Amino acid sequence: MGSYLAFDLGASSGRGLLGKLHDGTLEIEEVNRFPNRPVKLRGHLHWDIVAIFQRLLEAMQTLADRGEQVDSVGIDTWGVDFGLIAADGSLVGVPYAYRDARTDGAPERAFKLLSWERLYEITGIQLMSINSVFQLFVMAEQAHPWLKIADKLLFLPDLLNYLLTGKAVSELTIASTSQMLDARKRQWSDEIFESLRLPREIMPEIVPAGQNLGPMSRDLQDETGLQVPRVVATAGHDTASAVAAVPAQGQNWAYLSSGTWSLMGVELDEPLLSAQARDRNFTNEAGVAGKIRFLKNISGLWILQECRRAWGESYSWDQLTELAREAKPFTCLIFPDDPDFLKPGDMPAKVKNFCARTGQPVPEDVGQIVRVILESLAMRYKSVFGSLQEVLGRSIDTVHVVGGGSRNALLNQFTASALGVRVTAGPAEATACGNMLVQAMSAGELSGLDEIRAVVRRSFAIETYDPRDTAAWDRAFGVYKGIEAKYE
């Protein structure tokens, strides 16, 4: 029986989970869970990386106190954010959070040095001002003092792996989110660093998902009481881990990783770097076992999470779903990727303001607001799904929803009805499962992606949703497209 500890860190919460692989099935147990929100320091948003690291050690201490043993540890996080370390190994500053406003307008300035068309041709990464390339570009523009003493740039899972082991490398799937990687060569692009005047010398060696980084440092093993013989650079980008655990078979399927962000796409063998892919703003990120995750980022349940926070979290998620189910359908719609929804704030007011300024009825109560958000997400999924099939030149007959959002049965049904195809939902813990099973692959217990997905199918219940009332959804989609067209 293999025993694997996975840390799955999201932009709103983190957790440690223990997975045990036995007779071809995976059993998982949550060890700890903790909130994770950016902290505002002198006008900028940062991640409290020290507190995050402490939560990791606490999970290990809990397992040690129980007498558990683990074969390895792996860490996945959201993409694009990074920390810096000095030549003596110390942390330089506090990592910025991607929702910080300092990158607003950065792409336009960067494109004066390197065109958007050329940047996409090299990287295949969709245009978002939060991408690492623009975060680093802003720091270089400002001659940020941290860069003067930085020896290595490490993305967040790489940074945490470094704190555990002392090994400063970058795992491929997380590196690919940066928009600084050559999509074909899968190495840092010298052209990007030279054109944008970025410090190439601080970029670490790139290693594939599943690379064994060696044991956790002796002092941390002594501190936690847990013997960790292998820290594995698992698929460090949470979506890469989630896609590895999609319970799919065959070829004609897409995935929807649903959480704070929604990510819809397919798995390819090679990057798709066409002008059409660029114009539709699709991204080519590295996956497990040499695959490419061809997808689009969509603002997901973040909007609803922020609404619940504004309401004081007095409603459970089930209550919010029931209130939405009872609300009148298609009263108004929002564009979930409106820049106003990206930043934290009074999200219920933002939803109301959007409806008012677009000449729609303004939702008045909680149930109406939640329904507007869920219906609008399904509409956005429908739009992206259509673009995805056009760019690929083929149809898709099944969408696999994985991640925390797969628990929302109402959103799953909305998605099936809007897209007009069968939707399967689960596992909710796909990211942690993928993290663990890539560790198992690294240990030689599993042979590759096909076997990983077979384990997932045997281990977890999968719900199926078929389309309903598609004519009503198609009519409402005509209204939604009129709203979305203003952003194209």
N, C-alpha and C positions, 0 to 999 in steps of 0.2 A: 504494500500500500504506500503510494507516494503522498507526502504531506507538504502542501504549498501555502505559503502566506502571501496574500495579495493585498497591497495597499492601493485602493482606488480613490483618487483625490479629485473631486469636482470643484467647480468654482462657487458652489454654495455649501457643500459638505464633503467630508471625507470619511472613510471607514477602512478598517482592517478586517479581512475575512480569511478564514482558514478553510482550505479545500483539501479533501481527501479523495484520491482516485483509487478505486478498488473494483476489480472485475469489470472494467470498462464503463463504470459510472462515476460521476463526480458528486460528492456531497459537500455543501458549503455551510459555513457557520459564521455569523457576524461576531467579531471579537470586540470591536469598539466602533463608535460612530461619534463624530464631532462636527460642529459647525465650522464653516470656513468662509469668511467674508473679507473683502479687501478693507484695509485700514487707511484712513485719510491722515497723511502726515504733511504738514506745511503745504496744503493745497493739492497734493497728489495722492493717487491711490496706490497702495503697496500691498504685497502679500506678507503675512507674518510667518515667514519661513521657519523661524525658530520654534514657534508654537506648533506648527505642523510637524516638524521633526520630533518634538517632544511627544506628540500623540502617537507617532510611530513606535517610539521606544516604550510607551506605556502599553501598547498592544502586545509587544514582545514580552514585557514583564508579566502581563496577565497570563500569557501562554506558559511562560516558565514556571509561574506559581502553580499552574495546573499540572505540571509535569509533562507538557506536550513537547514533542520534537518536530522540527521542520526540516525538510530537505533543501528548501531554498526560499528566498524572499524576492518579490518583484514589485515594482512601483509603476503605476500609470497616472497621468494627470491630463488636464486640458492642454491645448497646444499654445504656441507662439511666445509665451512668457519665459523669461530667463533670468538667471543670476550671474554674478561675476565673482571670480576668486582671484586673489593676488598670488604672486610667485611663492609666498610662504605658506600658501594653502588656506589663508583666512578669507572669510566672506567679505566682499566689497559692497557696502551699502545694503539696501533692502530691495528685493526684486519689485519692479513696477508691475501693476495689474493692467491687463489689456484694456479695461474700460476707462483708464485714465485718459483725459482729454488732450494730452500733450501731442498725440499723433494726428490730431485734426488738421487737415490740410497738408500733411506730410507727403502723400502720394503725388500731389500736383507739383510740389517742389522737386521731388525726386525724378519725376518724368522729364524735367528740363535737362537732366544729366544722362538718363537712360529711359528710352521710350517705354510706354506700357506694352506695346506690341512686342518689343524685344525682351522685356522682362518675362512676359508670359511664354514666349518662344523658348526661353531657357528653362524656366521653372515649372510651367503648367499650373501655377497656383492662382486661385481666384483673387481678385482685387478686394482687399479689406484693409482699411487704414490701421487696424490693430496688428497686422502681421509683423513678425519679428524684424523683417528688413526695414520697416518704417520706424519701429521702436529704436533700432540701432542707428538708423539714419538721423533721427532727431538728436540722439545723444552725440553723434559725431558733429552735426551742425553746430551744436552748442558748446563743443569742446568740453563735454561733461567731465568733471574731475575724476569720476570713477574710472573712466577709460584710461586715464594716465597711469593707473596702478594695476589695471586688470591684466591678468596673465591668461585666463581662460573664460570663455562664455559657455555656460552650461544651461540648457533648458531644464525646466523644473524637475522632471524625473531624473535627469542626468545629475542635477545638483544634489538631490537627495541620495542617489546612488553613491555619489562622491563622498557625502558626509558619512555614509555607512562603510565605505571601503577604501577611500583615498584614491580611487581610480577616476580620472577626469577624461571621460569619453562621451560621445553623443550617439545615442541609439538612432537608427535610421528613420523609424516611423515618426518620431518626434522632431527630428532634424528637418524632415520634409515639409513640415508645417510652416517653416520659417520664411519661405520664399527667397532663400539664399542658396538653394541646392539645385544643381543641374539635374533635371528630371531624367535624362538619359544616362548620364555617367554616374549619378547618385553620389556625387561629391560636391563640395563647396564650389561655387562658380567664381573663378578668379575675375571674370569680366564684370560681374555684379559688384564685387568688392572694390575693384579699381574704378569703375564708372561712378559709383556712389560715394567713393572716398571713405570706405569702411575699413576698420582694422582687421585684415585677414589673419594676422598672426595670433589672434586670440581664439580662433575657431579650433575645436578639438578634433581628434580622430573620430571617424564615423564607424560604428560597429552594427552588425545586423541584429534584428530582434532575436532574442534567445541566447545572446552572448553571455557566457559565464564570466563575471568580474572577479571571482574569487570569494573568499570568506569575508564575513563582516569583521571589522577590526576587533582585535582582542580586547581593547578597553571597553567597547560597547557590548561585547559578549559578556564580559564580567559585570558590567553595569546592569544589564537587563536579566542576566541569568540564563539567557537563551543561546544555545549553540546554533549558529547559522553558518553551515559549511559553504553555501553558495549564495551570493547575491547575483541575480540574473537580470540583465538589461532586457526585460520582457518587452513586448510591444508598448513602448512608453507613452504613445499617444492613446488616450482613452478610446477614441473611435477605432483605432487600429485593433485594439484588444477586443472591442465589441464586435467588429466585423469578423474577426477570426472565429467568434463563437456564434455566428449566425447559423441556425440549424437548417441550412439549405442543401438541396441536392440538384444536380443538373446545372443548366446554364441560364435559363430564362427567368431570372429573378433579380430583384433589387432589394436593397436594405434601407431601413429608416431607423437610424440610431436616435432615439427620442429621450431627451432630458432637458437640461437648461438650454442647450442648443439642440436643434434637429439637424441631422445630416443624412441626406438622401443621395444614393448613388448605386453603382455597380462595381464589381471586381473585374479588373482587366489584367492581361498579361504584360501590356506595354502602355506607356503614357499616351494619351490622346491629346495632341497639341494643335489641333486644327483652329483656323480662324473662327469657325462656328462655335467651337468649345470655348474659345476666348471671349467671343462676343456674348455668349450666354453665361459667362462667368463661372464655368465649372473648374474644379480643382483636381489636380493629380497628386495625391499623397501616397507615400509608400505604405505597403501593407506587409503582412507576414509572408514569409516564404517567397519573396520576390514579386508579389502581386502589387498592383496599383489600385488604390481606392479612388475611383473617378466619381466625384460627388460635388454637391453644393451645400454650403452652410446656410442654415435657415435659423432665424431667431426662434427658439423653441419655447419651452414652458417657462423660460425666464420671465416673460410678461406676467403669467399667472402667479409665479412664485413671488414676484414683487408686489402684485396686488394683495396676495395673502399676507405678506409682511405689513403692508399698509393697513390692512384690516385688523392688525394685531394678532394674527394667526389664531383668531377665536373660532374659525371654521376648520373642521378636518377636511382633508382632501375628498373623502367620500361625500361629506355634506355639500361641498362646492359642486361636485359632479351632479348630485341629485338636484340641486337648485338650478343648474344649467339645463338638465334634462327636462325640467318642468317649464322652462322659459320658452317664449314664442320664438320659432326659428326664423332666421334670416331677416331680423329687424334692421341690422346694420352690420358693416364689415370694416375691418382695419387692414392695413398692410403691415404685417408683423415685422418686416425689415426696415420700416421707417427709422431713420437715425435717432429720432426722439425716444424710441423705445429701447435703444442700446444702453443708455446711461441709467443709473439708479435714480429713483425719485418717486414721486407720488404717482404710481402707475395707474390707479383707477382714474385719476384726473386726466392723465395723458390719453387714455382710451376715450374718455368722454370728449376731450378737446379735439381729438382726431375726427370723431364722428361729426362734431359740430362744424368744424372747418371744411369738411367735405360734403356738407349739406344733407347729412343723414339724421334720422332720429337719434337722440342721445339716450343711451341705456341708463336707466335710473337706479336699478337695484343690483344686488350682488349676483343673483342668478343670471340676469341679462348680461352683465359684464363678462361673466365667465363663459357664457354661451357664445358671445361675440368673439372672444379670444379663441375658443376651440374651433368654431366654424371657420374663422379666418385662417387659422393654422392649416386646417384641412384644405382650404382653398389655395393656400400658398403651396402645399404639397402637390395639389393637382396641377398647378402651373409648372412647377419644377419637373414633375413627372412627365408632362407633355414635352417639355424642352429636352429632357434626358433622352426620351425615345427618338426625338428628331435628330439629335446630335449623333446618337448611336446608329441610327438608320434601321432600327428593329423595334419590335414590340416586346413588352414585358408583361407576364401574366400573373405574377405573384410578388407581393411586397412583404418582406419580413421586418416587423417592428420589434426592436430590441431595446433594452435599457429601461430606466425607471418609468418613462412615459408609456411603456407597453402595459402597465397596470391600469391605465385609464381606458376602461371599456368604451366609454362614450366617444372619446377621441378616436379610438380604433375603428369604431363603427362609422363615424363621420369620414374617416380616411378612406375606408373601403367604398363608401357610397360616393364620395367625391371623385375618387380615382376610377371607379368602375371596374376594379379588379379585386381578387381575393387578397385579404390581408391576414397574415398570421402574427400573433403577438407572443413574445417571450423568447428567451428568458429575460426577466427584469434585471437580473444580475449578469447580463452578458459581458459587460466590461471586466468584472472581476473573474468571471469564468474564463474568458480569453486570456487574461493575465496569468491565471493559474495553469491553464493548459499549454500555453507557450513555455512556461517553466517546465512542465512535464515533457514537452517536446525537446527542450534543451537537455533534460536529464536522460533522454533516450527512451522514455516510457511511451511516447507517441511518435508516429512516423512523419506526420505532417498535417496540413489543413483538413484533408478528407477525414482523417481519424479524429482530429479535434472536434469536427462537426458531428461525427457519428456519436461521440461521447455526449455531446450536448443534447442530441435527439433522444438518446436513451435516458438521460438524467432529469429532464425537465418537461413539465406539461406545457403544451403549446395550444393557445386558443386560436380559433379560426373565425373570421368575419367575412361575410359575403355582402356585396353591394345591395343597398335598398334605396328606393325613391330616387333613382339616378336622374330622372327627368327634372325633379325639383332642384337637385344640386346643380344640374347643368344650367338651369335658368338663373339661379343665384350666381353661378360662376360668371355669367355675362356681366353682372353688376360688378363683381369683384375685379374682373379684367379692366373695367373702366377706371377703377381706383388704381390698380397696379400700373396701368399704362403711364401714369404721371411720373413714375420712377424709372422708366426705361430710357 
